[in-house]
């Protein structure tokens, strides 16, 4: 499992913009499915996740 995690971290670092876009898209989908009820919490979670991958949020 450690090798997989190392590869995943390496991918996230090398492809930060794509990872951030994917997280943003997932957050948008979750927001849509909850009818916008948790928009602030979803956005905060996405921002925190993006900050922990690669160089952080690259989509803005």
PDB file of N, CA, C, O and CB in Angstrom:
ATOM      1  N   UNK A   1       0.819  -1.187   0.000  1.00  0.00           N
ATOM      2  CA  UNK A   1       0.000   0.000   0.000  1.00  0.00           C
ATOM      3  C   UNK A   1       0.870   1.261   0.000  1.00  0.00           C
ATOM      4  O   UNK A   1       0.484   2.276  -0.579  1.00  0.00           O
ATOM      5  CB  UNK A   1      -0.936  -0.007   1.204  1.00  0.00           C
ATOM      6  N   UNK A   2       2.014   1.204   0.630  1.00  0.00           N
ATOM      7  CA  UNK A   2       2.898   2.358   0.696  1.00  0.00           C
ATOM      8  C   UNK A   2       3.374   2.809  -0.666  1.00  0.00           C
ATOM      9  O   UNK A   2       3.460   4.008  -0.929  1.00  0.00           O
ATOM     10  CB  UNK A   2       4.075   2.050   1.557  1.00  0.00           C
ATOM     11  N   UNK A   3       3.689   1.849  -1.548  1.00  0.00           N
ATOM     12  CA  UNK A   3       4.131   2.181  -2.897  1.00  0.00           C
ATOM     13  C   UNK A   3       3.022   2.895  -3.667  1.00  0.00           C
ATOM     14  O   UNK A   3       3.277   3.850  -4.400  1.00  0.00           O
ATOM     15  CB  UNK A   3       4.568   0.914  -3.645  1.00  0.00           C
ATOM     16  N   UNK A   4       1.787   2.419  -3.489  1.00  0.00           N
ATOM     17  CA  UNK A   4       0.652   3.056  -4.153  1.00  0.00           C
ATOM     18  C   UNK A   4       0.495   4.495  -3.684  1.00  0.00           C
ATOM     19  O   UNK A   4       0.286   5.396  -4.496  1.00  0.00           O
ATOM     20  CB  UNK A   4      -0.637   2.269  -3.890  1.00  0.00           C
ATOM     21  N   UNK A   5       0.593   4.711  -2.383  1.00  0.00           N
ATOM     22  CA  UNK A   5       0.450   6.061  -1.833  1.00  0.00           C
ATOM     23  C   UNK A   5       1.561   6.979  -2.318  1.00  0.00           C
ATOM     24  O   UNK A   5       1.318   8.150  -2.610  1.00  0.00           O
ATOM     25  CB  UNK A   5       0.445   6.016  -0.308  1.00  0.00           C
ATOM     26  N   UNK A   6       2.770   6.458  -2.406  1.00  0.00           N
ATOM     27  CA  UNK A   6       3.886   7.256  -2.919  1.00  0.00           C
ATOM     28  C   UNK A   6       3.620   7.663  -4.361  1.00  0.00           C
ATOM     29  O   UNK A   6       3.861   8.808  -4.745  1.00  0.00           O
ATOM     30  CB  UNK A   6       5.212   6.471  -2.818  1.00  0.00           C
ATOM     31  N   UNK A   7       3.125   6.729  -5.154  1.00  0.00           N
ATOM     32  CA  UNK A   7       2.816   7.034  -6.563  1.00  0.00           C
ATOM     33  C   UNK A   7       1.680   8.047  -6.659  1.00  0.00           C
ATOM     34  O   UNK A   7       1.717   8.939  -7.506  1.00  0.00           O
ATOM     35  CB  UNK A   7       2.441   5.746  -7.331  1.00  0.00           C
ATOM     36  N   UNK A   8       0.673   7.916  -5.800  1.00  0.00           N
ATOM     37  CA  UNK A   8      -0.451   8.850  -5.812  1.00  0.00           C
ATOM     38  C   UNK A   8       0.014  10.258  -5.433  1.00  0.00           C
ATOM     39  O   UNK A   8      -0.402  11.238  -6.051  1.00  0.00           O
ATOM     40  CB  UNK A   8      -1.557   8.375  -4.848  1.00  0.00           C
ATOM     41  N   UNK A   9       0.865  10.357  -4.431  1.00  0.00           N
ATOM     42  CA  UNK A   9       1.399  11.661  -4.018  1.00  0.00           C
ATOM     43  C   UNK A   9       2.257  12.268  -5.126  1.00  0.00           C
ATOM     44  O   UNK A   9       2.185  13.469  -5.386  1.00  0.00           O
ATOM     45  CB  UNK A   9       2.227  11.523  -2.721  1.00  0.00           C
ATOM     46  N   UNK A  10       3.060  11.443  -5.769  1.00  0.00           N
ATOM     47  CA  UNK A  10       3.898  11.911  -6.869  1.00  0.00           C
ATOM     48  C   UNK A  10       3.033  12.426  -8.014  1.00  0.00           C
ATOM     49  O   UNK A  10       3.320  13.477  -8.587  1.00  0.00           O
ATOM     50  CB  UNK A  10       4.824  10.786  -7.361  1.00  0.00           C
ATOM     51  N   UNK A  11       1.974  11.687  -8.348  1.00  0.00           N
ATOM     52  CA  UNK A  11       1.059  12.114  -9.404  1.00  0.00           C
ATOM     53  C   UNK A  11       0.416  13.454  -9.041  1.00  0.00           C
ATOM     54  O   UNK A  11       0.351  14.363  -9.869  1.00  0.00           O
ATOM     55  CB  UNK A  11      -0.028  11.042  -9.645  1.00  0.00           C
ATOM     56  N   UNK A  12      -0.057  13.567  -7.801  1.00  0.00           N
ATOM     57  CA  UNK A  12      -0.712  14.800  -7.366  1.00  0.00           C
ATOM     58  C   UNK A  12       0.243  15.985  -7.443  1.00  0.00           C
ATOM     59  O   UNK A  12      -0.167  17.086  -7.808  1.00  0.00           O
ATOM     60  CB  UNK A  12      -1.244  14.647  -5.939  1.00  0.00           C
ATOM     61  N   UNK A  13       1.499  15.773  -7.106  1.00  0.00           N
ATOM     62  CA  UNK A  13       2.485  16.849  -7.177  1.00  0.00           C
ATOM     63  C   UNK A  13       2.796  17.245  -8.610  1.00  0.00           C
ATOM     64  O   UNK A  13       2.963  18.428  -8.906  1.00  0.00           O
ATOM     65  CB  UNK A  13       3.759  16.436  -6.476  1.00  0.00           C
ATOM     66  N   UNK A  14       2.875  16.273  -9.493  1.00  0.00           N
ATOM     67  CA  UNK A  14       3.222  16.546 -10.888  1.00  0.00           C
ATOM     68  C   UNK A  14       2.047  17.096 -11.685  1.00  0.00           C
ATOM     69  O   UNK A  14       2.246  17.814 -12.665  1.00  0.00           O
ATOM     70  CB  UNK A  14       3.734  15.286 -11.546  1.00  0.00           C
ATOM     71  N   UNK A  15       0.830  16.769 -11.277  1.00  0.00           N
ATOM     72  CA  UNK A  15      -0.361  17.147 -12.047  1.00  0.00           C
ATOM     73  C   UNK A  15      -1.349  17.913 -11.173  1.00  0.00           C
ATOM     74  O   UNK A  15      -2.547  17.631 -11.171  1.00  0.00           O
ATOM     75  CB  UNK A  15      -1.040  15.900 -12.643  1.00  0.00           C
ATOM     76  N   UNK A  16      -0.829  18.877 -10.439  1.00  0.00           N
ATOM     77  CA  UNK A  16      -1.628  19.599  -9.459  1.00  0.00           C
ATOM     78  C   UNK A  16      -2.848  20.270 -10.073  1.00  0.00           C
ATOM     79  O   UNK A  16      -3.932  20.235  -9.490  1.00  0.00           O
ATOM     80  CB  UNK A  16      -0.780  20.630  -8.772  1.00  0.00           C
ATOM     81  N   UNK A  17      -2.689  20.868 -11.220  1.00  0.00           N
ATOM     82  CA  UNK A  17      -3.813  21.574 -11.833  1.00  0.00           C
ATOM     83  C   UNK A  17      -4.956  20.615 -12.164  1.00  0.00           C
ATOM     84  O   UNK A  17      -6.122  20.933 -11.932  1.00  0.00           O
ATOM     85  CB  UNK A  17      -3.354  22.303 -13.099  1.00  0.00           C
ATOM     86  N   UNK A  18      -4.623  19.444 -12.705  1.00  0.00           N
ATOM     87  CA  UNK A  18      -5.657  18.464 -13.037  1.00  0.00           C
ATOM     88  C   UNK A  18      -6.326  17.926 -11.768  1.00  0.00           C
ATOM     89  O   UNK A  18      -7.542  17.737 -11.740  1.00  0.00           O
ATOM     90  CB  UNK A  18      -5.053  17.306 -13.852  1.00  0.00           C
ATOM     91  N   UNK A  19      -5.537  17.682 -10.727  1.00  0.00           N
ATOM     92  CA  UNK A  19      -6.080  17.188  -9.461  1.00  0.00           C
ATOM     93  C   UNK A  19      -7.023  18.232  -8.868  1.00  0.00           C
ATOM     94  O   UNK A  19      -8.108  17.890  -8.398  1.00  0.00           O
ATOM     95  CB  UNK A  19      -4.939  16.852  -8.462  1.00  0.00           C
ATOM     96  N   UNK A  20      -6.618  19.496  -8.886  1.00  0.00           N
ATOM     97  CA  UNK A  20      -7.464  20.564  -8.350  1.00  0.00           C
ATOM     98  C   UNK A  20      -8.772  20.682  -9.133  1.00  0.00           C
ATOM     99  O   UNK A  20      -9.837  20.881  -8.547  1.00  0.00           O
ATOM    100  CB  UNK A  20      -6.714  21.901  -8.379  1.00  0.00           C
ATOM    101  N   UNK A  21      -8.688  20.560 -10.449  1.00  0.00           N
ATOM    102  CA  UNK A  21      -9.903  20.620 -11.268  1.00  0.00           C
ATOM    103  C   UNK A  21     -10.831  19.456 -10.942  1.00  0.00           C
ATOM    104  O   UNK A  21     -12.049  19.627 -10.877  1.00  0.00           O
ATOM    105  CB  UNK A  21      -9.546  20.609 -12.767  1.00  0.00           C
ATOM    106  N   UNK A  22     -10.256  18.275 -10.736  1.00  0.00           N
ATOM    107  CA  UNK A  22     -11.060  17.112 -10.380  1.00  0.00           C
ATOM    108  C   UNK A  22     -11.753  17.293  -9.038  1.00  0.00           C
ATOM    109  O   UNK A  22     -12.920  16.936  -8.878  1.00  0.00           O
ATOM    110  CB  UNK A  22     -10.194  15.869 -10.349  1.00  0.00           C
ATOM    111  N   UNK A  23     -11.030  17.848  -8.079  1.00  0.00           N
ATOM    112  CA  UNK A  23     -11.627  18.102  -6.763  1.00  0.00           C
ATOM    113  C   UNK A  23     -12.735  19.138  -6.868  1.00  0.00           C
ATOM    114  O   UNK A  23     -13.783  19.007  -6.236  1.00  0.00           O
ATOM    115  CB  UNK A  23     -10.558  18.572  -5.760  1.00  0.00           C
ATOM    116  N   UNK A  24     -12.499  20.155  -7.661  1.00  0.00           N
ATOM    117  CA  UNK A  24     -13.500  21.206  -7.853  1.00  0.00           C
ATOM    118  C   UNK A  24     -14.765  20.623  -8.488  1.00  0.00           C
ATOM    119  O   UNK A  24     -15.882  20.946  -8.085  1.00  0.00           O
ATOM    120  CB  UNK A  24     -12.931  22.347  -8.734  1.00  0.00           C
ATOM    121  N   UNK A  25     -14.573  19.771  -9.474  1.00  0.00           N
ATOM    122  CA  UNK A  25     -15.709  19.130 -10.147  1.00  0.00           C
ATOM    123  C   UNK A  25     -16.473  18.222  -9.183  1.00  0.00           C
ATOM    124  O   UNK A  25     -17.704  18.213  -9.184  1.00  0.00           O
ATOM    125  CB  UNK A  25     -15.225  18.320 -11.367  1.00  0.00           C
ATOM    126  N   UNK A  26     -15.755  17.467  -8.370  1.00  0.00           N
ATOM    127  CA  UNK A  26     -16.391  16.597  -7.379  1.00  0.00           C
ATOM    128  C   UNK A  26     -17.173  17.426  -6.359  1.00  0.00           C
ATOM    129  O   UNK A  26     -18.276  17.050  -5.964  1.00  0.00           O
ATOM    130  CB  UNK A  26     -15.334  15.729  -6.663  1.00  0.00           C
ATOM    131  N   UNK A  27     -16.602  18.544  -5.940  1.00  0.00           N
ATOM    132  CA  UNK A  27     -17.296  19.433  -5.008  1.00  0.00           C
ATOM    133  C   UNK A  27     -18.559  20.012  -5.617  1.00  0.00           C
ATOM    134  O   UNK A  27     -19.592  20.104  -4.953  1.00  0.00           O
ATOM    135  CB  UNK A  27     -16.378  20.557  -4.570  1.00  0.00           C
ATOM    136  N   UNK A  28     -18.475  20.404  -6.888  1.00  0.00           N
ATOM    137  CA  UNK A  28     -19.650  20.935  -7.581  1.00  0.00           C
ATOM    138  C   UNK A  28     -20.746  19.882  -7.685  1.00  0.00           C
ATOM    139  O   UNK A  28     -21.929  20.183  -7.522  1.00  0.00           O
ATOM    140  CB  UNK A  28     -19.268  21.435  -8.980  1.00  0.00           C
ATOM    141  N   UNK A  29     -20.341  18.642  -7.956  1.00  0.00           N
ATOM    142  CA  UNK A  29     -21.311  17.557  -8.066  1.00  0.00           C
ATOM    143  C   UNK A  29     -21.969  17.286  -6.711  1.00  0.00           C
ATOM    144  O   UNK A  29     -23.181  17.087  -6.637  1.00  0.00           O
ATOM    145  CB  UNK A  29     -20.633  16.279  -8.599  1.00  0.00           C
ATOM    146  N   UNK A  30     -21.172  17.279  -5.644  1.00  0.00           N
ATOM    147  CA  UNK A  30     -21.718  17.065  -4.304  1.00  0.00           C
ATOM    148  C   UNK A  30     -22.670  18.205  -3.945  1.00  0.00           C
ATOM    149  O   UNK A  30     -23.719  17.975  -3.345  1.00  0.00           O
ATOM    150  CB  UNK A  30     -20.581  16.956  -3.256  1.00  0.00           C
ATOM    151  N   UNK A  31     -22.306  19.417  -4.308  1.00  0.00           N
ATOM    152  CA  UNK A  31     -23.153  20.573  -4.036  1.00  0.00           C
ATOM    153  C   UNK A  31     -24.488  20.449  -4.768  1.00  0.00           C
ATOM    154  O   UNK A  31     -25.547  20.734  -4.210  1.00  0.00           O
ATOM    155  CB  UNK A  31     -22.438  21.871  -4.445  1.00  0.00           C
ATOM    156  N   UNK A  32     -24.417  20.024  -6.009  1.00  0.00           N
ATOM    157  CA  UNK A  32     -25.630  19.858  -6.808  1.00  0.00           C
ATOM    158  C   UNK A  32     -26.528  18.767  -6.210  1.00  0.00           C
ATOM    159  O   UNK A  32     -27.745  18.932  -6.127  1.00  0.00           O
ATOM    160  CB  UNK A  32     -25.267  19.512  -8.269  1.00  0.00           C
ATOM    161  N   UNK A  33     -25.923  17.668  -5.800  1.00  0.00           N
ATOM    162  CA  UNK A  33     -26.701  16.541  -5.258  1.00  0.00           C
ATOM    163  C   UNK A  33     -27.342  16.871  -3.915  1.00  0.00           C
ATOM    164  O   UNK A  33     -28.356  16.279  -3.547  1.00  0.00           O
ATOM    165  CB  UNK A  33     -25.810  15.315  -5.106  1.00  0.00           C
ATOM    166  N   UNK A  34     -26.757  17.811  -3.187  1.00  0.00           N
ATOM    167  CA  UNK A  34     -27.338  18.202  -1.896  1.00  0.00           C
ATOM    168  C   UNK A  34     -28.219  19.439  -2.033  1.00  0.00           C
ATOM    169  O   UNK A  34     -28.677  19.994  -1.034  1.00  0.00           O
ATOM    170  CB  UNK A  34     -26.229  18.464  -0.871  1.00  0.00           C
ATOM    171  N   UNK A  35     -28.454  19.867  -3.266  1.00  0.00           N
ATOM    172  CA  UNK A  35     -29.322  21.015  -3.504  1.00  0.00           C
ATOM    173  C   UNK A  35     -28.762  22.318  -2.976  1.00  0.00           C
ATOM    174  O   UNK A  35     -29.521  23.236  -2.665  1.00  0.00           O
ATOM    175  CB  UNK A  35     -30.653  20.774  -2.889  1.00  0.00           C
ATOM    176  N   UNK A  36     -27.443  22.416  -2.868  1.00  0.00           N
ATOM    177  CA  UNK A  36     -26.807  23.639  -2.391  1.00  0.00           C
ATOM    178  C   UNK A  36     -26.911  23.839  -0.892  1.00  0.00           C
ATOM    179  O   UNK A  36     -26.540  24.892  -0.372  1.00  0.00           O
ATOM    180  CB  UNK A  36     -27.403  24.810  -3.079  1.00  0.00           C
ATOM    181  N   UNK A  37     -27.415  22.828  -0.194  1.00  0.00           N
ATOM    182  CA  UNK A  37     -27.631  22.932   1.247  1.00  0.00           C
ATOM    183  C   UNK A  37     -26.322  23.073   2.030  1.00  0.00           C
ATOM    184  O   UNK A  37     -26.298  23.687   3.097  1.00  0.00           O
ATOM    185  CB  UNK A  37     -28.389  21.717   1.740  1.00  0.00           C
ATOM    186  N   UNK A  38     -25.236  22.503   1.498  1.00  0.00           N
ATOM    187  CA  UNK A  38     -23.956  22.495   2.215  1.00  0.00           C
ATOM    188  C   UNK A  38     -22.836  23.171   1.415  1.00  0.00           C
ATOM    189  O   UNK A  38     -21.668  22.803   1.541  1.00  0.00           O
ATOM    190  CB  UNK A  38     -23.556  21.061   2.546  1.00  0.00           C
ATOM    191  N   UNK A  39     -23.193  24.141   0.609  1.00  0.00           N
ATOM    192  CA  UNK A  39     -22.226  24.796  -0.283  1.00  0.00           C
ATOM    193  C   UNK A  39     -20.982  25.272   0.460  1.00  0.00           C
ATOM    194  O   UNK A  39     -19.861  24.990   0.035  1.00  0.00           O
ATOM    195  CB  UNK A  39     -22.880  25.975  -0.986  1.00  0.00           C
ATOM    196  N   UNK A  40     -21.167  25.986   1.557  1.00  0.00           N
ATOM    197  CA  UNK A  40     -20.019  26.538   2.294  1.00  0.00           C
ATOM    198  C   UNK A  40     -19.111  25.432   2.826  1.00  0.00           C
ATOM    199  O   UNK A  40     -17.887  25.544   2.758  1.00  0.00           O
ATOM    200  CB  UNK A  40     -20.503  27.415   3.456  1.00  0.00           C
ATOM    201  N   UNK A  41     -19.705  24.374   3.353  1.00  0.00           N
ATOM    202  CA  UNK A  41     -18.906  23.279   3.914  1.00  0.00           C
ATOM    203  C   UNK A  41     -18.184  22.513   2.807  1.00  0.00           C
ATOM    204  O   UNK A  41     -17.029  22.124   2.976  1.00  0.00           O
ATOM    205  CB  UNK A  41     -19.798  22.320   4.727  1.00  0.00           C
ATOM    206  N   UNK A  42     -18.851  22.297   1.686  1.00  0.00           N
ATOM    207  CA  UNK A  42     -18.229  21.591   0.562  1.00  0.00           C
ATOM    208  C   UNK A  42     -17.066  22.415   0.022  1.00  0.00           C
ATOM    209  O   UNK A  42     -15.984  21.879  -0.215  1.00  0.00           O
ATOM    210  CB  UNK A  42     -19.267  21.311  -0.561  1.00  0.00           C
ATOM    211  N   UNK A  43     -17.284  23.718  -0.174  1.00  0.00           N
ATOM    212  CA  UNK A  43     -16.217  24.585  -0.675  1.00  0.00           C
ATOM    213  C   UNK A  43     -15.015  24.597   0.267  1.00  0.00           C
ATOM    214  O   UNK A  43     -13.868  24.567  -0.176  1.00  0.00           O
ATOM    215  CB  UNK A  43     -16.741  26.008  -0.869  1.00  0.00           C
ATOM    216  N   UNK A  44     -15.286  24.640   1.555  1.00  0.00           N
ATOM    217  CA  UNK A  44     -14.197  24.634   2.543  1.00  0.00           C
ATOM    218  C   UNK A  44     -13.414  23.321   2.472  1.00  0.00           C
ATOM    219  O   UNK A  44     -12.184  23.322   2.522  1.00  0.00           O
ATOM    220  CB  UNK A  44     -14.757  24.843   3.974  1.00  0.00           C
ATOM    221  N   UNK A  45     -14.134  22.208   2.354  1.00  0.00           N
ATOM    222  CA  UNK A  45     -13.481  20.900   2.250  1.00  0.00           C
ATOM    223  C   UNK A  45     -12.635  20.783   1.000  1.00  0.00           C
ATOM    224  O   UNK A  45     -11.522  20.260   1.045  1.00  0.00           O
ATOM    225  CB  UNK A  45     -14.513  19.798   2.267  1.00  0.00           C
ATOM    226  N   UNK A  46     -13.164  21.271  -0.127  1.00  0.00           N
ATOM    227  CA  UNK A  46     -12.411  21.237  -1.382  1.00  0.00           C
ATOM    228  C   UNK A  46     -11.160  22.096  -1.255  1.00  0.00           C
ATOM    229  O   UNK A  46     -10.076  21.676  -1.661  1.00  0.00           O
ATOM    230  CB  UNK A  46     -13.286  21.724  -2.566  1.00  0.00           C
ATOM    231  N   UNK A  47     -11.299  23.281  -0.701  1.00  0.00           N
ATOM    232  CA  UNK A  47     -10.139  24.168  -0.527  1.00  0.00           C
ATOM    233  C   UNK A  47      -9.069  23.529   0.346  1.00  0.00           C
ATOM    234  O   UNK A  47      -7.880  23.626   0.044  1.00  0.00           O
ATOM    235  CB  UNK A  47     -10.574  25.499   0.084  1.00  0.00           C
ATOM    236  N   UNK A  48      -9.489  22.874   1.432  1.00  0.00           N
ATOM    237  CA  UNK A  48      -8.526  22.229   2.319  1.00  0.00           C
ATOM    238  C   UNK A  48      -7.838  21.059   1.622  1.00  0.00           C
ATOM    239  O   UNK A  48      -6.632  20.865   1.780  1.00  0.00           O
ATOM    240  CB  UNK A  48      -9.217  21.748   3.597  1.00  0.00           C
ATOM    241  N   UNK A  49      -8.586  20.290   0.862  1.00  0.00           N
ATOM    242  CA  UNK A  49      -7.999  19.164   0.131  1.00  0.00           C
ATOM    243  C   UNK A  49      -7.012  19.664  -0.918  1.00  0.00           C
ATOM    244  O   UNK A  49      -5.937  19.089  -1.090  1.00  0.00           O
ATOM    245  CB  UNK A  49      -9.101  18.316  -0.536  1.00  0.00           C
ATOM    246  N   UNK A  50      -7.377  20.728  -1.612  1.00  0.00           N
ATOM    247  CA  UNK A  50      -6.486  21.284  -2.629  1.00  0.00           C
ATOM    248  C   UNK A  50      -5.207  21.818  -2.005  1.00  0.00           C
ATOM    249  O   UNK A  50      -4.140  21.734  -2.613  1.00  0.00           O
ATOM    250  CB  UNK A  50      -7.190  22.392  -3.408  1.00  0.00           C
ATOM    251  N   UNK A  51      -5.299  22.356  -0.825  1.00  0.00           N
ATOM    252  CA  UNK A  51      -4.110  22.883  -0.144  1.00  0.00           C
ATOM    253  C   UNK A  51      -3.142  21.788   0.245  1.00  0.00           C
ATOM    254  O   UNK A  51      -1.955  22.044   0.449  1.00  0.00           O
ATOM    255  CB  UNK A  51      -4.513  23.659   1.090  1.00  0.00           C
ATOM    256  N   UNK A  52      -3.647  20.554   0.349  1.00  0.00           N
ATOM    257  CA  UNK A  52      -2.797  19.421   0.757  1.00  0.00           C
ATOM    258  C   UNK A  52      -2.231  18.641  -0.423  1.00  0.00           C
ATOM    259  O   UNK A  52      -1.506  17.666  -0.225  1.00  0.00           O
ATOM    260  CB  UNK A  52      -3.583  18.482   1.640  1.00  0.00           C
ATOM    261  N   UNK A  53      -2.546  19.047  -1.626  1.00  0.00           N
ATOM    262  CA  UNK A  53      -2.018  18.360  -2.805  1.00  0.00           C
ATOM    263  C   UNK A  53      -1.133  19.314  -3.584  1.00  0.00           C
ATOM    264  O   UNK A  53      -1.485  20.478  -3.775  1.00  0.00           O
ATOM    265  CB  UNK A  53      -3.164  17.823  -3.701  1.00  0.00           C
ATOM    266  N   UNK A  54      -0.027  18.843  -4.017  1.00  0.00           N
ATOM    267  CA  UNK A  54       0.866  19.627  -4.870  1.00  0.00           C
ATOM    268  C   UNK A  54       1.135  21.000  -4.307  1.00  0.00           C
ATOM    269  O   UNK A  54       1.560  21.143  -3.161  1.00  0.00           O
ATOM    270  CB  UNK A  54       0.288  19.757  -6.249  1.00  0.00           C
ATOM    271  N   UNK A  55       0.889  22.000  -5.112  1.00  0.00           N
ATOM    272  CA  UNK A  55       1.139  23.383  -4.731  1.00  0.00           C
ATOM    273  C   UNK A  55      -0.114  24.077  -4.227  1.00  0.00           C
ATOM    274  O   UNK A  55      -0.098  25.290  -4.016  1.00  0.00           O
ATOM    275  CB  UNK A  55       1.706  24.144  -5.897  1.00  0.00           C
ATOM    276  N   UNK A  56      -1.196  23.340  -4.029  1.00  0.00           N
ATOM    277  CA  UNK A  56      -2.436  23.956  -3.553  1.00  0.00           C
ATOM    278  C   UNK A  56      -3.370  24.269  -4.695  1.00  0.00           C
ATOM    279  O   UNK A  56      -3.202  23.745  -5.796  1.00  0.00           O
ATOM    280  CB  UNK A  56      -2.139  25.222  -2.775  1.00  0.00           C
ATOM    281  N   UNK A  57      -4.338  25.103  -4.456  1.00  0.00           N
ATOM    282  CA  UNK A  57      -5.388  25.414  -5.422  1.00  0.00           C
ATOM    283  C   UNK A  57      -4.808  26.094  -6.656  1.00  0.00           C
ATOM    284  O   UNK A  57      -4.272  27.198  -6.566  1.00  0.00           O
ATOM    285  CB  UNK A  57      -6.458  26.305  -4.782  1.00  0.00           C
ATOM    286  N   UNK A  58      -4.913  25.441  -7.799  1.00  0.00           N
ATOM    287  CA  UNK A  58      -4.393  25.983  -9.045  1.00  0.00           C
ATOM    288  C   UNK A  58      -5.505  26.386 -10.003  1.00  0.00           C
ATOM    289  O   UNK A  58      -5.224  26.798 -11.128  1.00  0.00           O
ATOM    290  CB  UNK A  58      -3.487  24.974  -9.708  1.00  0.00           C
ATOM    291  N   UNK A  59      -6.774  26.276  -9.578  1.00  0.00           N
ATOM    292  CA  UNK A  59      -7.878  26.524 -10.491  1.00  0.00           C
ATOM    293  C   UNK A  59      -8.377  27.960 -10.453  1.00  0.00           C
ATOM    294  O   UNK A  59      -9.235  28.332 -11.253  1.00  0.00           O
ATOM    295  CB  UNK A  59      -9.005  25.598 -10.178  1.00  0.00           C
ATOM    296  N   UNK A  60      -7.867  28.757  -9.560  1.00  0.00           N
ATOM    297  CA  UNK A  60      -8.376  30.138  -9.451  1.00  0.00           C
ATOM    298  C   UNK A  60      -7.388  31.119  -9.959  1.00  0.00           C
ATOM    299  O   UNK A  60      -7.648  32.322  -9.944  1.00  0.00           O
ATOM    300  CB  UNK A  60      -8.727  30.481  -8.029  1.00  0.00           C
TER     301      UNK A  60
END
